[in-house]
Amino acid sequence: MKERLTRLKTIRKLIKGNRIESQEELLGHLQKEGFEVTQATLSRDLKLLKVGKVSDGHAGYIYTLPDDDNSRESEQVYIQDFLRGYVSIDYSGNIVVIKTFGGHADSVSAALDQFNMEEVLGTVAGDNCIFACLKEGVSGEDFMNALRERIPELEDE
């Protein structure tokens, strides 16, 4: 886990300090920094960091990081959506069932997706219920602990 956190910090530093136009270019920079990373891992890292591409004003695009204030503010909006819409959370094996108030499943599911939780493979939302599939080896308790780290206001059930 420590290597991952160090790698994420390095990616942020590289994007802030260089004009990077492609994943291949970023992989090259990471290799110079001593990281051996696959493109799939780098893609996940970029998604986790919410890296985007913006026009460089000429003929190309460069990687950028979200503004930290905007990122925190937007995460607070998703947390409020989650808290406002969910009714209960239960789990069995690697499936989590989140019951919501009618019509709130989409917003609660979108919030869960935006949290980019490492434990979650994906979500499916209905009208008043969400199914979240957890990664192999991740328990419902692991999921709840990770969710409570994101949303300390989440009530214990």
C-alpha positions, -999 to 999 in steps of 0.1 A, spaced: 0 0 0 29 24 8 43 20 -27 9 29 -42 6 61 -20 41 71 -30 33 64 -67 1 85 -65 21 114 -49 47 111 -76 20 111 -104 6 143 -89 40 159 -88 48 149 -124 15 162 -137 19 195 -119 55 199 -129 55 187 -165 35 191 -197 23 155 -201 3 146 -232 -1 108 -230 -1 78 -206 30 65 -224 48 97 -216 37 96 -180 48 59 -178 82 70 -190 85 96 -163 74 71 -137 100 46 -149 127 74 -145 114 78 -109 119 41 -103 83 28 -106 75 -3 -127 38 2 -135 15 -13 -161 -7 9 -182 -38 -7 -166 -25 3 -131 -17 38 -144 -52 41 -158 -67 32 -124 -44 57 -107 -54 84 -130 -91 77 -124 -85 76 -86 -68 110 -88 -96 123 -111 -70 134 -136 -84 150 -167 -72 162 -201 -76 198 -212 -67 216 -244 -32 231 -244 -44 260 -266 -26 246 -296 -31 213 -312 -31 189 -283 -42 180 -248 -24 177 -215 -31 160 -182 -44 182 -153 -54 176 -117 -86 188 -102 -85 218 -79 -83 204 -44 -110 228 -31 -134 218 -59 -126 181 -53 -134 183 -16 -165 204 -23 -178 180 -49 -171 150 -26 -192 167 1 -221 170 -24 -219 132 -31 -217 125 7 -249 145 12 -266 127 -17 -257 94 -2 -269 103 33 -301 119 21 -311 89 -1 -301 57 17 -323 38 41 -302 7 50 -271 -13 40 -268 -50 42 -244 -75 27 -238 -112 21 -206 -126 6 -193 -101 -20 -227 -84 -26 -239 -53 -8 -275 -42 -9 -283 -6 -2 -320 2 1 -329 38 -7 -359 60 -6 -380 58 -38 -362 75 -67 -329 80 -48 -311 49 -60 -295 67 -90 -281 95 -69 -268 72 -41 -253 49 -67 -236 78 -85 -222 90 -51 -208 55 -44 -193 53 -79 -177 88 -74 -160 77 -42 -139 54 -64 -137 28 -36 -110 2 -42 -133 -24 -26 -161 -20 -52 -162 -36 -87 -194 -19 -97 -229 -9 -89 -264 -15 -103 -292 8 -93 -329 3 -95 -356 26 -82 -351 21 -45 -323 -4 -42 -286 -7 -52 -265 -38 -57 -228 -33 -53 -204 -61 -62 -172 -62 -41 -138 -74 -52 -127 -109 -44 -116 -112 -8 -133 -80 3 -160 -86 30 -191 -66 37 -174 -54 69 -144 -42 49 -167 -23 27 -186 -7 56 -153 3 73 -141 19 41 -175 37 36 -174 50 72 -139 64 65 -155 84 36 -187 92 55 -181 94 92 -217 105 97 -230 71 85 -251 55 112 -241 22 126 -267 -4 119 
